[in-house]
């Protein structure tokens, strides 16, 4: 049986400081969306063990100054309670970096990721 997964990845504008401009917000959002295939694969793998796995995971992280690398990634909410899925998702986000790095650190205190099987 083929396991299909739908992962809704959203980043709200309120998740970053108001001083962060729209270009940085768009860059953050684009980077997160680019991780959706990897996050979807993480979820598909987790569904093989737990077919009814669904819920929200919220991550907090920062974009490092000068490199734009996403760092200090932590899970702040975990409805699914699946450590393997958490590690996989954190790993996918850790691969990201801003296209246009800044001279200052940019904090993202809340990135909600909703997991729902198709």
C-alpha positions, 0 to 999 in steps of 0.5 A: 500500500502506498502511503500518501501524505499532505503536509501544510507548512505555514509561516505567519507574518506575526512569527517574526519581529515587526522590524523584519521587512517584507523581503525577509519574510518572503525569503523565510517563507520561501525557504520553509516551503522549499523544505516541504518535500523533505518534511512530507517524506518524514511524515510518510515514513512516520505514518508507516508505523502509526497510520493515524498520526496527525496534529501540529508541531511548532518549531522555533529557530533563528536565521544566523547573521551573515550566513542565513543558516537556520539554527537553534531549532527546537520543538515548542509544541508537539501534538504527535509525540513522535521523536523520530518525526521531530528529529527528521523535521528539525533536520530538514529545517536545519538544511535551510538558509536565507537566500539573502543573509542579513547582518543580524540574527532573525528569530522565528519563535513559531513555525506551525506545521500541520500534519494530516494524512491524505 
